[in-house]
C-alpha cells in the first residue's frame, strides 16, 4: 500500500493454526524499517497492542475478526503512517505501510 | 511524592549517565533487546528469569532479590532508574517490585526505551562492569500487592480497574494482540471492574500524560478517589503502570496491584466473571 514495494514476502512462519492475524511490512522508500513502533487500534480507535518491526520490517498481531487500523508511530528518523485492514476468523490479512 | 521524585526524563538520564550512584536498569520481557543494544552504562534485569520464581508463580525470595541486586552492582544507597520496552510495562512492574522489597530510591525514565529510540538517542552494546555489592532488602511489603481473596472481597466495594484493552475486557480477546490468543483461562473481567486501559494514561511516545490530564481521565471514567483501588491486567505488568499513576503520581495510599491478574482470576473456580460477548 502507498507505494511500498510489493515484491518482498511476508513470513507466515510461527503462526499457530486458527489464529486470526494482521501482519505486514513497514517501508521507507525501498528500505524496510527495522525497529519501528507499530500499534493496532480497534474500530473505536482504542489501543489494542504495539510491536516493534523486525530486521526485515515485519510486524504481526494476533487479532479477532473485524476492522482494524495499523499505525506506525513517527520518530527514529521517519514519519508515521497508517492503514486500515479487515480480517476474518482464522485468516491472515497483510498490509504494507510506507512511511 | 511529587512527579519529579518518581519520574525522570531522557534529558535527565543523559546528563547522569556517568554518575556512579545512579544505576540505570533496563527491564524487558524481550531479552534480546538489551543484548542488541541499550542505554550506555545500563545493567539488565530480565523480568522472567530474574524476578519470577522458576517453579511456583510468585516473586523470587528476599534472599534471591538481594543476590540479584548485589550481582548487578546495585547498593542500598544507589538511585535506581528503570526503563524498558513495551511502554515501560515491565519497568513499572520492576518499580513496584523494588518498592515491595523496600528500595525507596527508585525512579522511572518517562517513555522508556521507545521514547529514547524515537528521539534517536545513543544506544550501545557494551555491558558495564559494576563491582559487586552486598545488597540488603527489607521484608516484602504487601501493602501495595493484592491477592485473589482480596480481589473477590472487593467486588462492588473497591475501585477495581481492569487496564487491559477493551477487547480483552469484553472477552473478545484473551491476551494482548501481540501474543497468540489460545489461552486456558476464561474470557471476561472481574465482576464490577471498570475498563480504563493503561494506554489512556500514556502519550503515543510512551510518556505519561500530565497530572491534570490523568486526573481528568480517571474522574471522567467515574473513579472515586476516596475508595481503595486495585488494578489488574493479564499478568500484572500493565496494571503496574496504572498503579504507578495512582500510587506514585497521584500519591494515593490505598492502591494495590493484583499481579495474579487475569491469568489467575480467569482460572479460579466459581468466582464472579462478567463478559460482554
Interface residues (C-beta under 8 A of the other chain):
Chain A: X16 X18 X19 X20 X35 X37 X39 X40 X42 X44 X46 X47 X48 X49 X50 X51 X52 X60 X61 X62 X63 X64 X73 X74 X75 X76 X77
Chain B: X85 X86 X87 X114 X117 X118 X119 X120 X165 X166 X167 X172 X173 X175 X176 X177 X178 X179 X180 X181 X182 X197 X199 X204 X205
